[in-house]
């Protein structure tokens, strides 16, 4: 399937392509002859969703007529997904194990990056910590012509595979492993990180890669990895703002994009102790709205050196 998000984030288009045309969209005969599949370049528009708050919004999809509803659920179950925003495209497939394809916070982050590139055009070196699918690294390279090198890091080797499959720019350098250790004693003009931002009890103490450990480090200590005039861009949830910003950061900062979105992480919603912690200590409120019980606000925040 193909997912296209408009530049202003107000419309999501969904397309079928390749084998889906025959297996889902009913295009299994051409001139009376059976067709098993089509070239991947062949595509068919299916529908659009206004003002998406999630890339896969099960509630909105469930409100559609039954045939379109079931068609979309079938498309979203596809292991081959093409994602496009602002002219930048990434592909996810079954070989990218345990790697999330771009989500709504990814495109909000990209929108924030575009805002940064409008005002600062002299970045030479950049690093992305936790690249995931590789979309934001690819977006940065595509939209920042001044970049000479970008280090792309993830602790998950399958995420690095996804990034390498999608980023063919010679300026990209890939690293699998601990991003914080990797950038020690290095400085960059631009640091980007779309990290785990839902806090979990003791996550900073016992696992820096769960909850907000990476975010907490980068806000308060990672600034030493910035060159003069550099920018650190990250994503902070309303659920963890008071936790990671309780001590004033060393650098001035500005919120450059924000969006209210459902909390749709099954591993949290089905974990009674984690959910109770968020309600009890992090201000999460249960209020059924537009098909979802819990909501958060996400902020794309730029720190300036």
C-alpha positions as CSV (number, residue, x, y, z in Angstrom):
1,X,0.0,0.0,0.0
2,X,0.9,3.6,-0.4
3,X,0.3,6.3,2.2
4,X,0.6,10.0,1.3
5,X,0.3,12.7,3.9
6,X,-0.2,16.3,2.7
7,X,2.4,18.9,3.6
8,X,0.0,20.6,6.1
9,X,-0.9,17.2,7.6
10,X,-4.6,17.8,6.9
11,X,-5.1,14.9,4.5
12,X,-4.0,11.3,4.3
13,X,-4.3,9.5,0.9
14,X,-4.3,5.7,0.7
15,X,-3.5,3.8,-2.5
16,X,-3.3,0.2,-3.4
17,X,-0.4,-0.9,-5.6
18,X,1.3,-3.9,-7.2
19,X,-0.1,-7.3,-6.1
20,X,-2.9,-5.6,-4.0
21,X,-4.6,-4.5,-7.2
22,X,-5.3,-8.2,-7.9
23,X,-5.6,-9.6,-4.4
24,X,-7.6,-6.9,-2.8
25,X,-9.0,-4.4,-5.4
26,X,-10.6,-7.0,-7.7
27,X,-8.3,-6.3,-10.7
28,X,-7.6,-9.9,-11.2
29,X,-8.4,-10.2,-14.9
30,X,-7.2,-8.2,-17.9
31,X,-8.9,-8.9,-21.3
32,X,-10.4,-12.0,-19.8
33,X,-7.1,-13.5,-18.6
34,X,-6.2,-14.1,-15.0
35,X,-3.7,-11.7,-13.5
36,X,-1.9,-12.7,-10.3
37,X,0.0,-9.5,-9.7
38,X,0.9,-6.1,-11.2
39,X,4.2,-4.2,-11.3
40,X,4.8,-2.2,-8.1
41,X,4.6,1.0,-10.0
42,X,1.0,0.3,-10.9
43,X,-1.3,2.0,-8.3
44,X,-4.9,2.8,-7.6
45,X,-6.4,5.5,-5.4
46,X,-8.6,4.1,-2.7
47,X,-9.7,6.9,-0.3
48,X,-8.5,9.9,1.7
49,X,-8.9,10.8,5.4
50,X,-9.3,14.4,6.6
51,X,-7.3,15.7,9.5
52,X,-5.7,12.4,10.5
53,X,-4.6,12.1,14.2
54,X,-3.0,8.6,13.5
55,X,-1.6,7.1,10.4
56,X,-3.7,3.9,11.1
57,X,-6.9,5.4,12.6
58,X,-8.9,2.2,13.3
59,X,-11.9,4.2,14.6
60,X,-12.2,6.5,11.6
61,X,-11.8,3.5,9.3
62,X,-14.5,1.6,11.2
63,X,-17.0,4.4,10.4
64,X,-16.7,3.9,6.7
65,X,-19.0,1.7,4.6
66,X,-18.3,-2.0,5.2
67,X,-16.5,-2.7,1.8
68,X,-14.2,0.3,2.1
69,X,-13.6,-0.4,5.8
70,X,-12.6,-4.0,5.2
71,X,-10.5,-3.0,2.1
72,X,-8.5,-0.5,4.2
73,X,-8.0,-3.0,7.0
74,X,-6.6,-5.5,4.5
75,X,-4.3,-2.8,3.0
76,X,-3.0,-1.8,6.4
77,X,-2.1,-5.4,7.2
78,X,0.2,-5.4,4.2
79,X,3.8,-6.0,5.0
80,X,4.9,-3.8,2.1
81,X,4.2,-0.2,2.8
82,X,5.3,2.9,0.8
83,X,5.1,6.1,2.8
84,X,5.4,9.6,1.3
85,X,5.5,13.1,2.9
86,X,6.7,16.3,1.3
87,X,8.2,14.4,-1.7
88,X,10.2,12.0,0.5
89,X,9.5,8.3,0.2
90,X,10.4,5.3,2.3
91,X,9.5,1.7,1.9
92,X,8.8,-0.8,4.8
93,X,8.7,-4.5,4.3
94,X,8.9,-7.8,6.2
95,X,12.7,-7.7,6.3
96,X,12.5,-4.7,8.6
97,X,11.8,-6.7,11.8
98,X,10.3,-4.8,14.7
99,X,10.7,-1.5,12.9
100,X,7.8,0.9,13.0
101,X,6.9,2.6,9.7
102,X,6.5,6.4,9.9
103,X,3.7,7.5,12.3
104,X,1.9,10.8,12.8
105,X,4.7,12.1,15.1
106,X,7.2,11.3,12.3
107,X,5.5,13.7,9.9
108,X,5.0,16.3,12.6
109,X,8.7,16.1,13.3
110,X,9.4,16.5,9.5
111,X,7.2,19.6,9.5
112,X,9.3,20.9,12.4
113,X,12.5,20.1,10.4
114,X,11.2,22.1,7.4
115,X,10.6,25.0,9.8
116,X,14.2,24.8,11.0
117,X,15.6,24.6,7.4
118,X,13.7,27.8,6.4
119,X,15.6,29.8,9.0
120,X,19.0,28.0,9.2
121,X,20.7,26.8,6.0
122,X,24.3,26.3,7.1
123,X,24.3,22.9,8.7
124,X,27.3,20.9,7.7
125,X,27.2,17.9,10.0
126,X,24.2,16.1,11.5
127,X,23.3,13.0,13.5
128,X,20.0,11.1,14.0
129,X,19.8,9.0,17.1
130,X,17.2,6.3,16.8
131,X,16.4,6.4,13.1
132,X,13.7,3.7,13.0
133,X,12.5,3.4,9.5
134,X,15.0,6.0,8.3
135,X,12.4,8.5,7.1
136,X,13.6,11.5,9.1
137,X,17.3,10.9,8.2
138,X,16.3,10.7,4.5
139,X,14.1,13.8,4.9
140,X,17.0,15.7,6.5
141,X,19.3,14.8,3.7
142,X,16.7,15.7,1.0
143,X,15.8,19.1,2.5
144,X,19.2,20.3,3.7
145,X,21.6,20.7,0.8
146,X,24.3,22.2,2.9
147,X,24.9,18.9,4.8
148,X,28.2,17.3,4.1
149,X,27.7,14.2,6.4
150,X,25.0,12.7,8.4
151,X,25.5,10.0,11.0
152,X,22.4,7.7,11.2
153,X,22.2,5.6,14.4
154,X,19.9,2.9,15.8
155,X,20.4,0.2,18.4
156,X,18.2,-2.2,16.3
157,X,20.1,-3.7,13.3
158,X,16.9,-4.1,11.4
159,X,16.2,-0.4,11.7
160,X,19.6,0.3,10.2
161,X,18.8,-2.2,7.5
162,X,15.6,-0.2,6.8
163,X,17.5,3.1,6.8
164,X,20.2,1.7,4.5
165,X,17.5,0.3,2.1
166,X,15.8,3.7,2.0
167,X,18.8,6.2,2.1
168,X,21.1,6.0,-0.9
169,X,22.7,9.4,-0.3
170,X,26.5,9.1,-0.1
171,X,26.5,11.7,2.7
172,X,24.9,9.2,5.1
173,X,27.0,7.1,7.5
174,X,25.3,4.3,9.3
175,X,26.0,2.9,12.8
176,X,24.3,0.1,14.7
177,X,24.6,0.4,18.5
178,X,24.5,2.8,21.4
179,X,23.9,6.3,20.1
180,X,24.9,8.1,23.2
181,X,28.2,6.3,23.4
182,X,28.8,6.8,19.7
183,X,28.5,10.6,19.8
184,X,30.7,11.0,22.9
185,X,33.4,13.6,22.2
186,X,31.8,14.5,18.9
187,X,30.1,17.7,17.9
188,X,27.4,18.3,15.3
189,X,25.6,21.2,13.7
190,X,22.3,19.4,13.9
191,X,21.1,16.6,16.2
192,X,17.7,15.0,15.7
193,X,16.0,12.4,17.8
194,X,12.4,11.2,17.7
195,X,12.7,9.1,20.9
196,X,10.5,7.0,23.1
197,X,8.5,9.7,24.9
198,X,6.0,7.9,27.1
199,X,7.5,7.7,30.6
200,X,7.7,4.4,32.5
201,X,8.5,3.9,36.2
202,X,12.3,3.5,36.7
203,X,13.0,3.6,33.0
204,X,15.8,6.2,33.4
205,X,17.5,4.1,36.0
206,X,17.3,0.6,34.6
207,X,16.9,1.0,30.9
208,X,18.0,4.2,29.1
209,X,16.3,3.0,25.8
210,X,12.8,2.7,27.3
211,X,10.6,5.5,28.4
212,X,12.4,8.9,28.4
213,X,16.0,8.0,29.2
214,X,17.4,9.1,25.9
215,X,15.3,12.2,25.9
216,X,16.4,13.1,29.4
217,X,20.0,12.7,28.5
218,X,19.9,14.7,25.2
219,X,18.0,17.6,26.7
220,X,20.4,18.1,29.7
221,X,23.7,16.5,28.6
222,X,23.6,16.0,24.9
223,X,23.8,19.8,24.3
224,X,27.6,19.4,24.7
225,X,27.5,17.6,21.4
226,X,26.3,20.7,19.6
227,X,28.6,23.1,17.7
228,X,28.1,26.8,18.2
229,X,25.0,27.8,16.4
230,X,23.8,24.2,16.3
231,X,20.3,22.9,16.8
232,X,18.9,19.9,18.7
233,X,15.4,18.9,17.6
234,X,13.3,16.4,19.5
235,X,9.8,15.3,20.4
236,X,8.4,15.8,23.9
237,X,5.0,14.4,25.0
238,X,2.8,16.2,27.5
239,X,3.0,13.0,29.5
240,X,6.8,13.5,30.1
241,X,7.2,17.3,29.8
242,X,7.2,17.8,33.6
243,X,9.6,14.9,34.0
244,X,12.3,15.8,31.5
245,X,11.9,19.6,31.8
246,X,11.7,19.8,35.6
247,X,15.3,21.1,35.6
248,X,15.8,24.0,33.3
249,X,17.7,23.0,30.2
250,X,21.1,24.5,29.5
251,X,20.0,25.9,26.1
252,X,17.1,28.2,25.1
253,X,14.3,26.3,23.3
254,X,11.2,26.9,21.2
255,X,8.2,24.8,20.4
256,X,8.0,24.8,16.6
257,X,5.1,22.3,16.1
258,X,2.5,20.5,18.2
259,X,-0.4,18.1,17.8
260,X,-2.9,16.4,20.0
261,X,-3.0,12.7,19.3
262,X,-4.4,9.5,20.9
263,X,-2.2,7.4,23.1
264,X,-2.4,4.2,21.0
265,X,0.3,1.9,22.2
266,X,-1.2,-1.5,23.1
267,X,1.7,-2.5,25.3
268,X,0.9,0.5,27.5
269,X,-2.9,0.3,27.4
270,X,-2.9,-3.4,28.3
271,X,-0.3,-2.9,31.0
272,X,-2.3,-2.0,34.2
273,X,0.7,-0.9,36.2
274,X,2.1,1.3,33.4
275,X,-1.3,2.8,32.6
276,X,-2.0,3.5,36.3
277,X,1.4,5.2,36.6
278,X,0.6,7.5,33.7
279,X,-2.8,8.4,35.2
280,X,-1.6,8.8,38.8
281,X,1.7,10.6,38.2
282,X,1.9,11.9,34.7
283,X,-1.5,13.5,34.3
284,X,-3.1,11.1,31.8
285,X,-6.9,11.4,31.9
286,X,-9.4,8.9,30.6
287,X,-11.9,10.7,28.4
288,X,-13.5,9.0,25.4
289,X,-13.1,11.2,22.4
290,X,-13.2,10.5,18.7
291,X,-13.0,6.8,19.3
292,X,-10.1,6.8,21.8
293,X,-9.9,6.7,25.6
294,X,-6.6,8.5,26.2
295,X,-4.9,11.5,24.5
296,X,-1.6,13.3,24.7
297,X,-0.1,16.4,23.1
298,X,3.2,16.0,21.3
299,X,5.6,19.0,20.9
300,X,8.4,19.3,18.5
301,X,11.0,21.3,20.4
302,X,14.2,23.0,19.1
303,X,17.1,23.7,21.4
304,X,19.5,26.4,20.1
305,X,23.2,26.6,21.0
